[in-house]
Structures are given as C-alpha cells and as structure tokens.
C-alpha cells in the first residue's frame, strides 16, 4: 500500500508498506478511505469551527464553569447548533453547519457575545469536518477496513464521535482479525454489520430528528420546549448513557409520542 506522510514543508513524502490488512482510522476526509473505498469521497460533512478561550472566573458575566450550553438559533447555525463547553481553565466556543458560505467565524463571534465571552483571551482557533452519517461501505473487498470518523460514525444531531469511534475501532479490529485468520475478505464486512446492528437505529432516529427539528427557528423553539419535558429528559439521559434506545417504560414513550405530535402540529405552545 502507498501512503503519504506529512512533513510540514513542501510536498508530503510518499512511502510504501506491506500489510495483510489496513485499518483506516485517519479521520473525516480519510485519505485511506478516499484511496480505497468506493463512495468515501462523497461523504457529507458538517463544517465545525471552535475557539478555545481562557475560562473566566465562575459567575463572571454569567459564565458558569460547571454548565455546558447549546444554542439552537438560526443566526448561530442554520442547521446544526452552537456550543459553549467549559473544560476547567479553558472553554470551547464553536458552531457547525452544512450550509456552504455560512460564516463560522462570524457566528462564533456572535455566540461569544451572547455567552459573555467576547473579551475572553483566545488561545487557539480550530476547524474540522464532522461526518453526517456512516458510509454505506467500510471496506474495499480486499484488505482495507475503516473505523471512526473515516467510516462516518458520528452521531447525527449531537455530533458525538468519541464513543462511537472507540466502538467502531473494536468492530474494525475484530473484522481485521477474522480476515487475517480465515483469509476471507467477507470478514471485513463484519465491522459495519456489527456496528450498525448495535447503533444503526439510534443513528437513524437522530438523523431524522436533526433534519426535521433543526431546519428553522420555529421548529428549534418547539424542540427546546419538548426537551424541557421530564419524560424526554429521563429517557434521553438513559439512552445517552447506555448508547441504546430505552425499551422499558412504555407509558413514558406513549406520553412523549403524543407530546411530539402536539409540538409537530403546533397544538402545544413553544413559549
């Protein structure tokens, strides 16, 4: 396999290596994926940008060091969200969107004003693509299998990727081991098959939620109102912590279903 090594100066060095199997875990816009896996070059992504600032003192300008804030506002992001995530001495302030031409820097500037962080010291600025959904194929049918962002395993709606990258890495490792043991290229498909069996339904539901509730400020307001419901919070928290849908408490699910319909048709006030 031929691969490139970034040198920091000039063109990257091209090297060759031999291996029975390669696990592509080189992030969104993966070079391994684009070189080897059909369709990987068309992976849809959200463009994310954040600024790391020095955290103010707790309580200063409304800043709370133990609270994460999520902003669902069209001027902050037309189709995703903005965030303020404290990390002790530093805080991440950022936004994401799939809309081409939307100014992430300007939106982050507005978000810092809204969060009382306009004058906080900026330590660094970073941007990266976030995959929107898992790829339809994770292997090349020969000796390459993908994992993590390279396979697109970032949860829609939330953008969470660390847990799913670790889980996807485990499935990819098991598939690679099976391939190296048996020599059957079909073993490589076990990575996506196992991951989607465990998490595919959650990804499907979150994808629908993002496409429907994030598309306008009116729907965002109803979404935030819906999330204030104790039943929604309890079931969402359990699902988030356990990484699976909560199948118990059918009564709560039924209540949430009718509440969702109420918000959907505007029967329930968004205020």
C-alpha atoms as one frame of an Amber mdcrd trajectory, in Angstrom:
protein
   0.000   0.000   0.000   1.268   3.501  -0.805   0.679   6.234   1.774   1.703
   9.831   2.321   3.477  11.292   5.355   3.008  14.970   6.182   6.362  16.705
   6.637   5.208  20.242   7.351   7.315  21.609   4.488   6.718  21.204   0.786
   5.037  18.122  -0.621   4.314  15.114   1.601   6.650  12.151   1.406   5.289
   9.052  -0.308   6.133   5.773   1.358   5.208   2.146   0.758   4.435  -0.542
   3.324   3.203  -4.114   3.177   0.497  -5.419   5.499  -2.077  -8.183   5.431
  -4.766  -5.729   6.494  -5.051  -1.965   6.961  -7.487  -0.237   9.312  -8.172
   3.277   8.056  -8.664   5.424  11.166  -7.336   8.719   9.846 -10.404  10.867
  10.474 -13.014  12.579   8.365 -11.932  13.052   4.733  -9.757   9.985   5.320
  -7.046   9.526   2.694  -7.183   5.778   3.183 -10.943   5.798   2.604 -10.743
   8.018  -0.468  -7.968   5.923  -1.989  -9.520   2.541  -1.309 -13.252   2.572
  -0.514 -15.846   3.422  -3.197 -18.082   6.372  -2.313 -15.913   7.635   0.555
 -15.043  10.794  -1.366 -18.736  11.780  -1.310 -19.188  11.588   2.465 -21.433
  14.501   3.597 -19.977  16.525   6.454 -20.820  19.392   8.766 -18.113  22.054
   8.887 -17.246  22.707  12.538 -15.210  25.560  13.979 -14.391  26.480  17.541
 -12.254  28.869  19.523 -10.529  27.831  22.726 -10.671  30.714  25.198  -9.412
  31.152  28.715 -12.308  30.498  31.079 -13.483  33.495  33.127 -13.999  33.174
  36.846 -17.132  31.242  37.741 -20.075  33.676  37.732 -18.269  36.392  35.789
 -20.542  37.848  33.056 -22.966  34.983  33.636 -20.351  32.294  32.932 -20.909
  29.022  34.773 -17.902  26.732  34.917 -19.987  23.607  35.556 -22.546  24.093
  32.778 -22.491  23.269  29.069 -24.670  25.473  26.862 -26.112  24.529  23.474
 -27.580  27.234  21.205 -30.291  26.368  18.672 -30.556  29.636  16.752 -30.527
  30.220  13.017 -28.053  33.107  13.258 -25.671  30.844  15.191 -26.216  27.827
  12.924 -28.908  27.391  10.255 -28.937  23.584  10.505 -26.859  22.445  13.493
 -26.063  24.207  16.770 -23.565  26.327  18.660 -21.917  25.326  21.909 -20.117
  26.640  24.977 -18.296  23.769  26.688 -16.126  24.613  29.734 -13.041  22.435
  30.307 -11.625  23.832  33.513  -9.113  26.568  32.699 -10.295  26.734  29.075
 -13.642  26.780  27.270 -14.584  25.657  23.757 -16.936  28.029  21.917 -17.988
  26.916  18.468 -20.559  26.244  15.780 -21.233  23.785  12.984 -23.163  23.842
   9.712 -23.504  22.065   6.386 -24.602  25.264   4.635 -21.962  26.432   2.172
 -20.915  30.057   2.563 -22.158  30.426   6.135 -19.531  32.326   8.161 -18.486
  30.119  11.067 -16.145  32.774  12.442 -18.853  35.448  12.441 -21.324  33.066
  14.080 -18.748  32.201  16.741 -18.187  35.907  17.337 -21.932  36.353  17.894
 -22.004  33.325  20.163 -19.163  34.674  22.296 -21.079  37.938  22.723 -24.235
  36.073  23.750 -22.287  33.904  26.204 -20.398  36.786  27.816 -17.076  35.555
  26.404 -16.487  38.358  23.923 -13.406  39.636  25.759 -12.055  36.290  26.959
  -8.499  35.583  25.825  -8.441  33.458  22.666  -5.836  30.704  22.938  -6.347
  28.985  19.587  -8.751  28.514  16.704  -9.552  25.172  15.069 -11.806  23.794
  12.370 -12.657  20.295  11.174 -15.283  18.382   9.185 -17.761  16.210  11.101
 -19.307  13.309   9.135 -23.090  13.328   8.959 -23.753   9.613   8.619 -21.955
   6.257   8.358 -20.661   5.271   4.936 -22.583   2.576   3.098 -19.379   0.559
   2.728 -16.435   0.351   5.144 -14.069  -1.931   3.239 -12.506  -2.305  -0.183
 -13.257  -6.021  -0.568  -9.547  -6.847  -0.389  -7.644  -5.808   2.746  -8.794
  -2.393   3.989 -11.486  -1.612   6.576 -12.431   1.761   8.092 -13.081   2.943
  11.640 -14.107   6.116  13.464 -14.660   9.352  11.545 -13.177   7.691   8.454
 -16.237   5.404   8.449 -18.573   8.301   9.284 -19.581   7.085  12.744 -20.516
  10.412  14.319 -23.955  10.622  15.896 -26.325  12.934  13.974 -27.955  15.803
  15.890 -25.352  15.744  18.691 -22.093  15.361  16.777 -20.788  12.915  19.383
 -17.962  10.835  17.973 -15.532   9.602  20.633 -17.611   6.731  21.989 -18.639
   5.617  18.512 -15.063   5.868  17.222 -13.935   3.538  20.007 -16.807   1.145
  19.347 -16.185   1.238  15.595 -12.483   0.637  16.199 -13.299  -2.501  18.170
 -15.544  -3.815  15.385 -12.879  -2.991  12.785 -10.208  -4.790  14.818 -12.416
  -7.873  15.168 -13.122  -7.850  11.439  -9.414  -7.473  10.623  -8.551 -10.338
  12.968 -11.189 -12.566  11.360  -9.851 -11.685   7.900  -6.227 -12.404   8.870
  -7.264 -15.693  10.482  -9.517 -17.025   7.738  -8.336 -15.164   4.654 -11.960
 -14.461   3.751 -12.446 -10.891   2.517 -16.115 -11.138   3.506 -14.898 -10.931
   7.123 -14.129  -7.233   6.601 -17.840  -6.520   6.277 -18.357  -7.662   9.864
 -17.160  -4.237  11.059 -20.058  -2.262   9.590 -22.541  -5.079  10.136 -21.753
  -5.304  13.853 -21.697  -1.556  14.397 -24.973  -0.884  12.609 -26.691  -3.747
  14.406 -25.717  -2.154  17.721 -26.151   1.533  16.865 -27.837   1.877  13.471
 -31.330   2.512  14.817 -30.075   5.273  17.126 -28.266   6.918  14.215 -31.390
   6.665  12.057 -33.601   8.312  14.686 -31.063  11.069  15.430 -30.705  11.741
  11.708 -34.456  12.202  11.305 -34.506  14.437  14.379 -31.732  16.654  13.025
 -33.284  17.021   9.579 -36.719  17.836  10.981 -36.169  19.891  14.145 -33.034
  21.824  13.141 -34.357  23.289   9.877 -35.979  26.527  11.181 -36.053  28.701
  14.294 -39.743  27.930  14.781 -39.054  24.202  14.939 -35.966  24.739  17.078
 -38.091  26.584  19.635 -40.528  23.674  19.755 -37.655  21.219  20.007 -36.183
  23.069  23.007 -39.623  23.227  24.632 -40.059  19.490  24.086 -36.646  18.803
  25.641 -37.765  20.538  28.836 -40.230  17.709  29.445 -39.154  15.438  32.381
 -40.064  12.239  30.473 -37.975  13.314  27.481 -35.050  14.225  29.717 -35.143
  10.957  31.640 -35.369   8.678  28.613 -32.852  10.747  26.641 -30.356  10.626
  29.512 -30.711   6.859  29.864 -30.320   6.365  26.121 -27.281   8.674  26.018
 -25.526   6.996  28.933 -26.230   3.440  27.721 -25.884   4.167  23.980 -29.089
   2.365  23.129 -32.801   3.082  22.919 -34.725   2.650  26.158 -37.253  -0.130
  25.607 -38.780  -0.077  29.086 -41.322   2.418  30.416 -43.864   2.124  27.565
 -46.136   4.614  29.299 -43.470   7.324  29.125 -42.852   6.559  25.453 -46.568
   6.901  24.738 -46.727  10.241  26.548 -43.731  11.506  24.597 -45.298  10.353
  21.323 -48.412  12.455  21.898 -46.354  15.399  23.149 -44.259  15.210  19.959
 -47.412  15.275  17.870 -48.598  18.286  19.833 -45.382  20.173  19.090 -45.376
  18.979  15.493 -48.856  20.325  14.757 -48.478  23.426  16.925 -51.057  22.350
  19.500 -48.540  22.834  22.319 -47.200  26.342  22.835 -43.485  26.786  22.130
 -43.215  29.525  24.777
